[in-house]
Amino acid sequence: MKPNKKDVEAVRFKYLFLLPALILIFAVVVYPFIYNIIISLSNMSMSHFHDWRIVGFRQYVKVFSEPIFYSVLGKTVVWTVVNVFFHVVIGVFLAVLLNRHLPGKGIFRTLLIIPWAMPQYITALTWRGMFNYEYGAINLILSKFLHLPMVEWLKNPTDAFIACILTNIWLGFPFMMVIAYGGLQAIPRELYEAADIDGASGWQKFWKITVPHLKPVMIPAIVLGVIWTFNNLNVIWLVSNGGEPSDKTHILVSYVYKAAFNLYRYGYAAALSMVIFFILLLFGITFIRKTRATEGAY
Amino acid sequence: MRRRDSKLKLAAIYIFLILFTAATLYPVVRVLSISLRPGNRLLSTSLRVIPEGATFEAYRRLFTETDFLRWMFNSIIVSLAVTLTGVIFASSAGYIFSKYRFIGKKVGLTALLTTQMFPATMLLLPMYIMISKLGLINSYLGLIIIYLATVLPFCIWQMKGYYDTIPDSLHEAAIIDGCSHFQAFYKVILPLAAPALVITALFSFMGSWSEYIVAAVILQDQSMFTLPLGLKMFQANMATDWGLYAAGSVIVSVPVVVLFIILSRWLVSGLTLGSVKG
């Protein structure tokens, strides 16, 4: 039993330490969040900035009744799935290679982290330059070395979207590689030795030993990866220069950013932000439930 | 690890790794190479790594003829302010979340995690409206507050995850030995948490050093620009400022990339610890 004086001090210390952070979080997260809900129920816009009023769910109805929402949502899903798929596949593949007995593998590991370390906006702006039709490195390589026709990367909606995806794959795989590498190192070697004695092939070892052991490490990383990619505004915005050509390369976050800060449709943007948030929340909850269930089965 | 690979297989792996790494580093090499181009060859279709007539002219112009130094100063001020406040708040709040019990702890932690699912505009739009009503548009205070809001939840989790790995017996023993709760934290636990503090600092610093989207909304006056806004301005004018953009990018990236690589070992253990412990 601790003396009573200590208990009083403990309580005082606890709240003294927690309070500043709580007040701050309330001011910069909770309050704006609630304010965002209020804006989403209002008609606030450039022309109704001070004389706004509550209009109910009209903005939400607008979000769901405009066909553009569904096409942008579709693009967002493609964007997220393609990116995270390649991040994980490339990342795990490299991690498996680097987990072998390779002298000098530290150099590769260090160099391959660089895309993650580079500031994202510089990556995006640099790739935008590399996709330039006449002077960009991509077209120069295509035409000079591979003798393929040049591509109008940033003029055509599909190609511009592909350009964004390529950029994002480049900057995202090191994270998965690093996480997978950490997971691989934790797998006991005896498992592989036992499998060797039993005459298992490399492919069998990968699917029966590596994959199940990587799963608990990779699943949280994948959830994070999906959320980050779904919400990644930088790459789309800077590579396509704000949704060019003609707003055809938007994903939900860039579309809502444009609605808020270029078109000043505040109420609409706030409602759409809420919708995006709930999509991710739903995804997060179901994914975590599902994976918990599989963890219990082990 | 396990059996050694045959020489042939080893050679194939090395060749693959060398090619893949070269392809991965290509964009970085490209920026370096453009930054060394002389002014009259900016728009060249050459793919040479060291351009003809390589020169540091772009770097000289960057420091003498543009606002680059000013933007750098602005960025450093903003990033340091976010780092300092982020570390103070995250290290204290994370400690309480890890070692003490109180009402609403679970809800609080879950709420912090949920903020990671907010789209950028979720907090940016209401804060922009609040800030513009308070007249803080075009001020660093507004920018710093928003940056703090975005990095703090993750940093608190990161710190909490690390404190969780330090046995409770340590601070309990210190308290029994006569330390106050604050002394137990400050003298015993905090020094042990140094690696996590470094990661939290790095994370808050990089978050604000490399942020474009929020800054573009809050800062409108060119003399207030932070580095990302300035570099974007160069990049937009590919014909004349392409070399300035490249030189600026090199200067902005090199310190963070080096820092990141040095610290990446701890970063990874921190991330995996945090995620596995949930």
Interface residues (C-beta under 8 A of the other chain):
Chain A: K2 K6 E9 A10 F13 K14 F17 L18 P20 A21 L22 L24 I25 V28 V29 V30 P32 F33 Y35 N36 I39 M44 L94 L97 N99 R100 H101 L102 F108 T110 L111 L112 I113 I114 P115 W116 A117 M118 P119 Q120 Y121 I122 T123 L125 T126 W127 R128 G129 M130 N132 E134 Y135 A137 L140 I141 K144 W170 V178 I179 G182 G183 R189 Y192 E193 D196 P216 V217 P220 A221 L224 I227 N231 L233 N234 W237 L238 L252 V253 V256 Y257 A260 F261 Y266 A269 A270 L272 S273 M274 I276 F277 L280 L281 G284
Chain B: M1 R2 R3 R4 D5 L10 I13 Y14 F16 L17 F20 T21 T24 L25 Y26 P27 V28 R30 V31 I34 L43 S44 T45 L47 F89 A90 S92 A93 Y95 I96 Y100 F102 G108 A111 L112 T114 T115 Q116 M117 F118 P119 A120 T121 M122 L123 L124 L125 P126 M127 Y128 I129 M130 I145 I146 L148 A149 L152 P153 I156 I175 I176 S180 H181 F182 F185 M206 W209 S210 E211 Y212 I213 V217 P228 L231 K232 Q235 M238 W242 Y245 S249 V252 S253 V256 V257 F260 I261 S264 V268 S269 L271 T272 S275 V276 G278
